[in-house]
């Protein structure tokens, strides 16, 4: 069940961990011969004198192990020891990762060009070390005074730290070292040509009317700052060109790069849907031939207590390897069976790509189709992605509750969200629709839902309220 829950990218790491922990399990290399052509076991395992000692015999009638019962044949075919996860025709591609200087190292390299004394340099390095990935200083100034005293034996005061902070704020990219969004935007504006009217007005708005600006109370800004609508529009245009997260402008922040590797691939072959499992990064496994030969050797002569212990150890490792490969096989079968049921259930969507074709579907619907427990379906849907002709989607996004239209037809809540999103996209940005108006529009289309439900769906779509969607046109 644990293997079933993890996605493909984590499965690869889990398999590598199992290979490291169990020497009887190994990865089959692409250019390697079949298991039968393996080299003979190492001499250290063939030399019985290293294990056997005289005078430690026991009654062989007590031996409960029979090699012929444990192994099906004297020679085990490779297909019984392998987990076929790949095709010879599969094209293997590796994701390239860019290598560059880190954000903090970039700032430190600039700091080396500044003409400052040793204490100021230590303070500046401490400030840079406290910047988050977005470039903001979230550490309290007084706390930094204590940090420097305890860790660096530097006795300073808040005024000196603020003075050094101004030096850090002069580094590139513009806006680093700010303690909040307002300060970040003002640092960037003050590096521009402050004689331009739009820049001057933008600084005035952020300096004096930042709260009104964030809430888009444009009428109040026009009245209090004594600006025309055209001047306000130009000033806001200058603000919108700024970078609210200057630290993220560095291309290196590799740890924030997240690559989605789909677990399933759906192809549309002239209206015929074809499903495949993405096992490209899953290595092919087999039981080590060396361990099989070792068990055969120990089984032939187990009249020594130590040899029996060695036999038990080897048998346990082989059993564990075979169990793990069987668990991988069961995982693949369960994933394929579940995704195939989802694909057939949502065939209309996978053919057209139109979200309004999504049928209401809950975990119980699929569980009944594949005759599995609901918790198993939940594990499959969790953190799994499917690559379709229309994009890559999280599997659980295809599950949704149902609602009835005025005609009694059951529709998916995804369909309602899609229509809600389209209504908002078509609205006038100067006068966006309120939740009440959106409720009326959905009612006219036959979807009778409450205003609070519309607000919930809007929030799930990460769409702001009408006031925050307002724009100057």
Secondary structure, DSSP 8 states (H G I E B T S, - for coil): -HHHHS-HHHHHHHHHHHHHH-TTEEE--TT---GGG-----HHHH-GGGT--TT-B--GGG----HHHHSSSSS--HHHH-B----TT-------------HHHHHHHHHTTS---HHHHHHHHHHHHTB-TTS-B-S-HHHHHHHIIIII-----HHHHHHHHHHHTTSSSTTTT-SSHHHHHHHHHHTS-TTSHHHHHHHHHHHH-HHHHHTT-HHHHHHHHT--HHHHHHHHHHHHTS-S-GGGGSTT-GGG------SEEEEEETTEEEEEE--TTS--EEE-HHHHHHHHHHHH---BHHHHHHHHHHHHHHHHHHHHHHHHHHHHHHHHHHHHHHHHHTHHHHHH--GGG---B-HHHHHHHHT--HHHHHHHHTT-EEEETTEEEEGGGG-B-EEE-TTS-EEEHHHHHHHHHHHHHTS-TTS---HHHHHHHHHHTT----HHHHHHHHHHTT---HHHH----
